[in-house]
Amino acid sequence: MDPGITVVGSGQASAPPDVLRMSLAVAYRAGDVATAVAEVAERTDAVTAALRAEGVDTSAIRTTEVEVSQHYREPGRPQTYGAAHLLTVTSRDLLGFGRLLNVAVEAAGNSLDLHAIRFDVDDKTALLTEARALAFRQARQKAKELAELGGRSLGAVTGISETYGHHGFHEQALGAKAGFESEIHITPGDTKLEVSLEVHFTWS
């Protein structure tokens, strides 16, 4: 790389969330694989149908993983097998979590696990643009200060690399096996996105 200076700048942008994502798992354990898989399939179909009846679009219910496993057997106990179907459910109804969870629990009973919920911004384009501008501004200011300390002047930008991450999703893991007597009420908070830019400047 050309002689010069490399600095890292970061910028954050936030916005109110517009989608709610739920990570659900339908699981069942049986004495043989076929029964475990069949039960999971039947209960997953019931959960999907119940969510669709509540207005969730079919395209907003996605499979993220399917598992089939053999469980550890203690001496003298019969062998058991487990199956699980993991789903991600996306809803525009940010306050409808409790209602959707209730119908899923009613459909699958104790076979349902809630792994996590999170609020998100579906289209992050504007957030990325804002965060990048702030990150580059910070990087340039930092490079300028360091250059002045060294008695140099900044030249052209010859390299930029980017990383970014999400913050403030209010993600929370919950267990659904205990059952729910009433709706759980949740409060969405802003979604934050942070961009880091590594910028290389030459000397002028």
JORA-V192693 format. One record per pair of residues at least 24 apart in sequence whose ideal C-beta (glycine too) atoms are under 6 Angstrom apart, sorted by sequence separation. I is the first residue (numbers start at 1). GAP is how many residues later the second one is. If there is no record, write none. Layout:
i gap
I GAP
I GAP
//
This chain:
i gap
64 24
168 24
167 25
62 26
166 27
167 27
61 28
165 29
60 30
164 31
163 33
56 35
162 35
160 37
161 37
160 39
44 41
159 41
158 42
40 43
157 44
158 44
36 45
40 45
36 46
37 46
156 46
31 47
36 47
154 47
155 47
33 48
155 48
54 49
155 49
119 50
29 51
118 51
119 51
152 51
153 51
29 53
50 53
118 53
28 55
116 55
117 55
27 57
47 57
50 57
116 57
139 58
143 58
25 59
26 59
47 60
114 60
135 60
139 60
25 61
46 61
47 61
136 61
114 62
131 62
135 62
24 63
113 63
132 63
112 64
131 64
23 65
43 65
127 66
22 67
110 67
43 68
21 69
119 69
121 70
19 71
20 71
20 74
105 75
26 82
28 83
27 84
99 84
26 85
98 85
26 86
98 86
98 87
25 88
97 89
24 90
25 90
23 92
23 93
94 94
22 95
21 97
20 99
21 99
19 101
17 102
17 103
18 103
19 103
17 104
18 104
15 106
15 112
13 114
13 117
13 118
12 119
11 120
11 123
11 124
10 125
9 126
9 129
9 130
7 132
7 135
7 136
5 138
2 156
17 171
16 174
17 174
14 176
14 178
12 180
13 180
12 182
11 184
10 186
8 188
9 188
8 190
7 192
6 194
4 196
5 196
4 197
4 198
4 199
2 200
//
